[in-house]
């Protein structure tokens, strides 16, 4: 990369930063290596390395830092990547406007969702969005909560829906709401007649939980610590649907936010019970890159999510009330 033995005046001008070089640079960051970017772009690695090295020389700044298993952007490199993404988005908006004038425009709005959040977009938000923006395609990507920030930073989505946001440079929360985590049981479960269910009672029952790398499971680990219990789940799974199936089969119980079992509770096959004396909540966030401009379409989509996505509604009296 930058040869510090050579002196350089800052000579980068707007016409130096053409789209091809910026595409090379963004792809290197996304792939984590020049070789990976070369394979993805079908361009010689030496050509990409030469272009980035020349850009570093003319900037007088190091843009990439070499690591044992690839490269990462420096502070200057992150600033250039942010500029490149904004430039790309602005260019796409202008081209989309021209296509609209020609009657050819089909815009895409991309949402990256943590597991358990996409279903309610389809049920509650997509019909409204299609009515308001009939020529725009909504693209929903499912990703682990831990990956959503990187997808946004790399320009792979416009907004993300995730649980319990971990602070990340370049990412901001634009909407959030907390929902209680409840005990999930099948419709005929004996606990529906009880008045007080505590964490220690859960430890003695067949229990299905999400795997330990899931954001919701990490929230439950906080409850275990506070209550002085250690759950030994009968079943661990990567997805919420498996947990729902386990409970519906009558084999045991689970712990999930109410909105993840909304369809099943409305159908009468599952019920939710609040935890006694130790409420536990999970916060759902809609996140975006700090530099992402909130255009009218995105503002409308955010309004639809805020008004209609169950995970983003204030807590409601939807849990099963226990008899006295």
Secondary structure, 3 states (H helix, E strand, C coil): CCCCCCCCCCCCCCCCCCHHHHHHHHHHHHHCCHHHHHHHHCCCHHHHHHHHHHHHHHHCCCCEEEECCEEEECHHHHHHHHHHHHHHHHHHHHHHHHHHHCCCCCEEEEEEECCCCHHHHHHHHHHHHHHHCCCEEEEEEECCHHHHHHHHHCCCCCEEEEECCCCCCCEEEEEEEEEEEEEEEECCCHHHHCCCCCHHHHCCCCEEEECCCCHHHHHHHHHHHHHCCCCCCCEEECCHHHHHHHHHCCCCEEEEEHHHHHHHHHCCCEEEECCCCCCCEEEEEEEEECCCCCCHHHHHHHHHHHHHCHHHCCCCCCCECCCC
